[in-house]
Amino acid sequence: MYTIIGITGKTGGTAAKALLAQGQQVRGVVRSFAKAAEWQERGAEIVAAELSDKEQMARALEGSDGVYIMLPTYFEAQDMFAENTRDLASLKQAVMAAGVRKVVFLSSIGAERKTGTGAIFKLHEMEETFSSLPISTAAIRAGWFMENFHGLIPSARETGVLWSFLDPLDLRVPMIATKDIGTLAAELLRQTWSGHRVIELATELALSPIDVASAFSKVFGREIKASIVPRDQWIPT
């Protein structure tokens, strides 16, 4: 039995599909059953639990050979890092109480740094928490999600401008598709190792917003130029 925390998300969903296709038993942990109907139809067991409730989470993880964890980012919280710390403490206790022997979790390139990474700092704390467990753990340090550009595609096609939250426009950063992350997570859950592993996952060539705009130009058959979204316009954009 493999348990997926974040089964309704892109990486967790991909991991669950891969495991089910291999004939494995899959359990998905959700906050509400409302979004889980399709997974029950696919054959996954679904349980509802709050990440912050260690008793609920221990019951949800019981009997698991391995667990994939993707933590939400509480952007609207007054203190997102406090929320993250609370969830990590709960999960750490739940993993040990349930007797889980293997944890794979989504981290990020840059999570090894203690400062200067903004929201990614929560993943540094996550790595610190899980790597200290006396079981097999693996951090997938993924690059910038290619899907971050998805919501910008319609306006780029219509206006010829690809708005970018990455600055400067010619800075090449590691990128990866969420499907690749989920596929790797499923593979890792079925592997055997000891101690803590770190796997950095990104395309062979890092990409800049200019590179992405060039790719869109070829697809749409029109010139697409990248343009920076000013910091004070992030939320309305």
C-alpha positions as a Markdown table, in Angstrom:
| # | Residue | x | y | z |
|---|---|---|---|---|
| 1 | Met | 0.0 | 0.0 | 0.0 |
| 2 | Tyr | 1.3 | 3.4 | -1.0 |
| 3 | Thr | -0.2 | 6.6 | 0.4 |
| 4 | Ile | -0.3 | 9.8 | -1.5 |
| 5 | Ile | -0.7 | 13.1 | 0.3 |
| 6 | Gly | -1.8 | 15.5 | -2.5 |
| 7 | Ile | -3.5 | 13.0 | -4.7 |
| 8 | Thr | -5.7 | 15.7 | -6.2 |
| 9 | Gly | -2.7 | 17.7 | -7.3 |
| 10 | Lys | -0.6 | 17.3 | -10.4 |
| 11 | Thr | 2.4 | 15.5 | -9.0 |
| 12 | Gly | 0.5 | 13.4 | -6.6 |
| 13 | Gly | -2.1 | 12.5 | -9.2 |
| 14 | Thr | 0.6 | 11.4 | -11.7 |
| 15 | Ala | 2.2 | 9.3 | -9.0 |
| 16 | Ala | -1.1 | 7.6 | -8.1 |
| 17 | Lys | -1.9 | 6.9 | -11.7 |
| 18 | Ala | 1.5 | 5.3 | -12.2 |
| 19 | Leu | 1.2 | 3.1 | -9.2 |
| 20 | Leu | -2.4 | 2.0 | -10.0 |
| 21 | Ala | -1.3 | 1.1 | -13.5 |
| 22 | Gln | 1.3 | -1.2 | -12.0 |
| 23 | Gly | -1.3 | -3.0 | -9.9 |
| 24 | Gln | -0.3 | -1.4 | -6.6 |
| 25 | Gln | -2.8 | -0.5 | -3.9 |
| 26 | Val | -3.0 | 3.3 | -3.5 |
| 27 | Arg | -4.5 | 5.4 | -0.7 |
| 28 | Gly | -5.1 | 9.1 | -1.1 |
| 29 | Val | -5.3 | 11.5 | 1.8 |
| 30 | Val | -7.6 | 14.5 | 1.2 |
| 31 | Arg | -9.1 | 17.3 | 3.3 |
| 32 | Ser | -12.5 | 16.7 | 1.7 |
| 33 | Phe | -14.1 | 13.8 | -0.2 |
| 34 | Ala | -15.7 | 16.3 | -2.6 |
| 35 | Lys | -12.6 | 16.2 | -4.9 |
| 36 | Ala | -11.8 | 12.5 | -4.5 |
| 37 | Ala | -14.7 | 10.8 | -6.4 |
| 38 | Glu | -12.6 | 10.2 | -9.6 |
| 39 | Trp | -9.9 | 8.5 | -7.5 |
| 40 | Gln | -12.3 | 6.1 | -5.9 |
| 41 | Glu | -13.5 | 5.3 | -9.4 |
| 42 | Arg | -9.9 | 4.6 | -10.4 |
| 43 | Gly | -9.6 | 2.1 | -7.5 |
| 44 | Ala | -7.8 | 4.2 | -4.9 |
| 45 | Glu | -8.8 | 4.1 | -1.2 |
| 46 | Ile | -9.6 | 7.6 | 0.0 |
| 47 | Val | -9.4 | 8.9 | 3.6 |
| 48 | Ala | -10.0 | 12.4 | 4.9 |
| 49 | Ala | -7.6 | 13.9 | 7.3 |
| 50 | Glu | -6.1 | 17.3 | 8.3 |
| 51 | Leu | -2.3 | 17.6 | 8.0 |
| 52 | Ser | -2.2 | 19.4 | 11.3 |
| 53 | Asp | -3.9 | 16.5 | 13.2 |
| 54 | Lys | -1.3 | 13.9 | 14.1 |
| 55 | Glu | -3.9 | 11.3 | 15.2 |
| 56 | Gln | -5.9 | 11.6 | 12.0 |
| 57 | Met | -2.7 | 11.5 | 9.9 |
| 58 | Ala | -1.3 | 8.4 | 11.8 |
| 59 | Arg | -4.5 | 6.5 | 11.1 |
| 60 | Ala | -4.4 | 7.7 | 7.4 |
| 61 | Leu | -0.8 | 6.4 | 7.1 |
| 62 | Glu | -1.2 | 3.1 | 8.9 |
| 63 | Gly | -0.2 | 0.1 | 6.8 |
| 64 | Ser | 1.6 | 2.1 | 4.2 |
| 65 | Asp | 4.8 | 0.7 | 2.7 |
| 66 | Gly | 5.7 | 4.2 | 1.5 |
| 67 | Val | 4.3 | 7.7 | 1.5 |
| 68 | Tyr | 4.5 | 10.6 | -1.0 |
| 69 | Ile | 4.1 | 14.0 | 0.6 |
| 70 | Met | 3.5 | 17.3 | -1.1 |
| 71 | Leu | 2.8 | 20.2 | 1.4 |
| 72 | Pro | 0.5 | 23.1 | 0.5 |
| 73 | Thr | 1.8 | 26.6 | 0.6 |
| 74 | Tyr | -0.4 | 28.8 | 2.8 |
| 75 | Phe | -0.1 | 32.0 | 0.8 |
| 76 | Glu | -3.1 | 33.6 | 2.5 |
| 77 | Ala | -2.1 | 32.8 | 6.0 |
| 78 | Gln | -0.7 | 35.5 | 8.3 |
| 79 | Asp | 2.4 | 33.4 | 8.8 |
| 80 | Met | 2.8 | 30.7 | 6.2 |
| 81 | Phe | 5.9 | 29.4 | 7.8 |
| 82 | Ala | 4.2 | 28.8 | 11.2 |
| 83 | Glu | 1.5 | 26.8 | 9.4 |
| 84 | Asn | 4.2 | 24.8 | 7.6 |
| 85 | Thr | 6.0 | 24.1 | 10.9 |
| 86 | Arg | 2.8 | 22.9 | 12.5 |
| 87 | Asp | 2.1 | 20.5 | 9.6 |
| 88 | Leu | 5.6 | 19.1 | 9.6 |
| 89 | Ala | 5.5 | 18.4 | 13.3 |
| 90 | Ser | 2.2 | 16.6 | 12.9 |
| 91 | Leu | 3.5 | 14.6 | 9.9 |
| 92 | Lys | 6.7 | 13.6 | 11.6 |
| 93 | Gln | 4.9 | 12.2 | 14.6 |
| 94 | Ala | 2.3 | 10.5 | 12.3 |
| 95 | Val | 4.9 | 8.8 | 10.2 |
| 96 | Met | 6.7 | 7.3 | 13.2 |
| 97 | Ala | 3.4 | 6.3 | 14.9 |
| 98 | Ala | 2.1 | 4.5 | 11.8 |
| 99 | Gly | 5.4 | 2.6 | 11.3 |
| 100 | Val | 6.0 | 4.0 | 7.8 |
| 101 | Arg | 9.4 | 2.9 | 6.6 |
| 102 | Lys | 9.8 | 5.1 | 3.5 |
| 103 | Val | 8.9 | 8.7 | 2.7 |
| 104 | Val | 9.3 | 10.5 | -0.7 |
| 105 | Phe | 8.5 | 14.2 | -0.7 |
| 106 | Leu | 8.4 | 17.2 | -3.1 |
| 107 | Ser | 11.1 | 19.8 | -2.4 |
| 108 | Ser | 12.7 | 22.3 | -4.7 |
| 109 | Ile | 16.1 | 23.2 | -6.1 |
| 110 | Gly | 17.3 | 25.9 | -3.7 |
| 111 | Ala | 15.9 | 24.1 | -0.6 |
| 112 | Glu | 19.4 | 23.5 | 0.7 |
| 113 | Arg | 19.7 | 27.3 | 1.4 |
| 114 | Lys | 18.7 | 28.7 | 4.7 |
| 115 | Thr | 18.0 | 32.3 | 3.6 |
| 116 | Gly | 17.0 | 34.3 | 0.5 |
| 117 | Thr | 14.6 | 31.8 | -1.0 |
| 118 | Gly | 11.2 | 33.2 | 0.0 |
| 119 | Ala | 8.5 | 30.6 | 0.2 |
| 120 | Ile | 11.0 | 27.9 | -0.7 |
| 121 | Phe | 12.3 | 28.2 | 2.9 |
| 122 | Lys | 9.4 | 26.0 | 4.0 |
| 123 | Leu | 10.9 | 23.2 | 1.9 |
| 124 | His | 14.3 | 23.7 | 3.6 |
| 125 | Glu | 12.5 | 23.1 | 6.9 |
| 126 | Met | 10.8 | 20.1 | 5.4 |
| 127 | Glu | 14.1 | 18.5 | 4.3 |
| 128 | Glu | 15.5 | 19.1 | 7.8 |
| 129 | Thr | 12.5 | 17.5 | 9.4 |
| 130 | Phe | 12.3 | 14.3 | 7.3 |
| 131 | Ser | 16.0 | 13.7 | 6.8 |
| 132 | Ser | 16.3 | 13.3 | 10.5 |
| 133 | Leu | 13.9 | 10.4 | 10.6 |
| 134 | Pro | 15.4 | 6.9 | 11.2 |
| 135 | Ile | 13.8 | 5.6 | 8.0 |
| 136 | Ser | 14.4 | 5.8 | 4.2 |
| 137 | Thr | 13.6 | 9.3 | 2.9 |
| 138 | Ala | 14.0 | 11.0 | -0.4 |
| 139 | Ala | 13.7 | 14.7 | -1.3 |
| 140 | Ile | 12.9 | 15.5 | -4.9 |
| 141 | Arg | 14.4 | 18.9 | -5.5 |
| 142 | Ala | 12.4 | 19.9 | -8.5 |
| 143 | Gly | 13.0 | 22.9 | -10.8 |
| 144 | Trp | 10.6 | 25.7 | -11.7 |
| 145 | Phe | 7.3 | 24.1 | -12.8 |
| 146 | Met | 6.7 | 24.5 | -16.5 |
| 147 | Glu | 3.0 | 24.6 | -15.7 |
| 148 | Asn | 3.5 | 28.0 | -14.1 |
| 149 | Phe | 3.3 | 29.3 | -17.6 |
| 150 | His | 0.0 | 27.5 | -18.4 |
| 151 | Gly | -2.4 | 30.3 | -17.2 |
| 152 | Leu | -0.5 | 32.8 | -19.3 |
| 153 | Ile | -0.8 | 31.0 | -22.6 |
| 154 | Pro | -4.2 | 32.5 | -23.7 |
| 155 | Ser | -3.1 | 36.1 | -23.3 |
| 156 | Ala | 0.3 | 35.3 | -24.9 |
| 157 | Arg | -1.5 | 33.9 | -27.9 |
| 158 | Glu | -3.9 | 36.8 | -28.2 |
| 159 | Thr | -1.6 | 39.7 | -27.4 |
| 160 | Gly | 1.9 | 38.5 | -28.4 |
| 161 | Val | 3.2 | 39.2 | -24.8 |
| 162 | Leu | 4.3 | 36.5 | -22.4 |
| 163 | Trp | 4.2 | 38.0 | -18.9 |
| 164 | Ser | 6.9 | 36.7 | -16.7 |
| 165 | Phe | 7.3 | 36.6 | -12.9 |
| 166 | Leu | 10.9 | 35.7 | -13.4 |
| 167 | Asp | 13.4 | 38.6 | -13.6 |
| 168 | Pro | 15.6 | 39.2 | -15.5 |
| 169 | Leu | 14.2 | 37.8 | -18.7 |
| 170 | Asp | 17.4 | 36.3 | -19.9 |
| 171 | Leu | 18.1 | 34.4 | -16.7 |
| 172 | Arg | 18.0 | 30.7 | -17.4 |
| 173 | Val | 16.6 | 28.6 | -14.5 |
| 174 | Pro | 16.1 | 24.9 | -14.1 |
| 175 | Met | 12.6 | 23.8 | -15.1 |
| 176 | Ile | 10.6 | 20.6 | -15.1 |
| 177 | Ala | 7.1 | 19.3 | -15.9 |
| 178 | Thr | 4.9 | 18.2 | -13.0 |
| 179 | Lys | 4.3 | 14.9 | -14.8 |
| 180 | Asp | 8.0 | 14.1 | -14.6 |
| 181 | Ile | 8.0 | 14.8 | -10.8 |
| 182 | Gly | 5.0 | 12.4 | -10.2 |
| 183 | Thr | 6.5 | 9.7 | -12.4 |
| 184 | Leu | 9.8 | 9.9 | -10.4 |
| 185 | Ala | 7.9 | 9.8 | -7.1 |
| 186 | Ala | 6.2 | 6.6 | -8.1 |
| 187 | Glu | 9.5 | 5.0 | -9.1 |
| 188 | Leu | 11.1 | 6.0 | -5.8 |
| 189 | Leu | 8.3 | 4.6 | -3.7 |
| 190 | Arg | 9.0 | 1.2 | -5.2 |
| 191 | Gln | 12.7 | 1.4 | -4.7 |
| 192 | Thr | 14.7 | 0.2 | -1.7 |
| 193 | Trp | 17.5 | 2.3 | 0.0 |
| 194 | Ser | 18.8 | 3.3 | 3.4 |
| 195 | Gly | 19.1 | 6.8 | 4.8 |
| 196 | His | 18.3 | 10.1 | 3.2 |
| 197 | Arg | 18.5 | 10.8 | -0.5 |
| 198 | Val | 18.4 | 14.0 | -2.5 |
| 199 | Ile | 17.4 | 13.9 | -6.2 |
| 200 | Glu | 17.6 | 17.2 | -8.2 |
| 201 | Leu | 15.2 | 17.0 | -11.1 |
| 202 | Ala | 15.2 | 19.4 | -14.1 |
| 203 | Thr | 15.5 | 19.5 | -17.8 |
| 204 | Glu | 19.1 | 19.1 | -19.1 |
| 205 | Leu | 19.0 | 22.7 | -20.4 |
| 206 | Ala | 17.8 | 25.5 | -18.1 |
| 207 | Leu | 15.4 | 27.9 | -19.7 |
| 208 | Ser | 14.7 | 31.6 | -19.5 |
| 209 | Pro | 11.4 | 33.5 | -20.1 |
| 210 | Ile | 12.9 | 34.5 | -23.5 |
| 211 | Asp | 13.4 | 30.9 | -24.4 |
| 212 | Val | 9.8 | 30.0 | -23.4 |
| 213 | Ala | 8.5 | 33.0 | -25.5 |
| 214 | Ser | 10.5 | 31.7 | -28.4 |
| 215 | Ala | 9.0 | 28.2 | -28.1 |
| 216 | Phe | 5.5 | 29.8 | -27.9 |
| 217 | Ser | 6.3 | 31.8 | -31.1 |
| 218 | Lys | 7.0 | 28.6 | -33.0 |
| 219 | Val | 3.8 | 26.9 | -31.7 |
| 220 | Phe | 1.5 | 29.9 | -32.3 |
| 221 | Gly | 3.1 | 31.0 | -35.6 |
| 222 | Arg | 3.4 | 34.6 | -34.4 |
| 223 | Glu | 6.0 | 36.6 | -32.5 |
| 224 | Ile | 5.7 | 36.3 | -28.7 |
| 225 | Lys | 7.8 | 38.6 | -26.6 |
| 226 | Ala | 8.5 | 38.1 | -22.9 |
| 227 | Ser | 7.8 | 41.0 | -20.5 |
| 228 | Ile | 8.4 | 41.3 | -16.8 |
| 229 | Val | 5.4 | 41.7 | -14.4 |
| 230 | Pro | 6.4 | 44.5 | -12.0 |
| 231 | Arg | 6.4 | 43.3 | -8.3 |
| 232 | Asp | 3.5 | 45.6 | -7.4 |
| 233 | Gln | 1.4 | 44.0 | -10.1 |
| 234 | Trp | 1.9 | 40.4 | -9.1 |
| 235 | Ile | -1.4 | 39.9 | -7.3 |
| 236 | Pro | -3.7 | 41.6 | -9.9 |
| 237 | Thr | -1.9 | 39.9 | -12.7 |
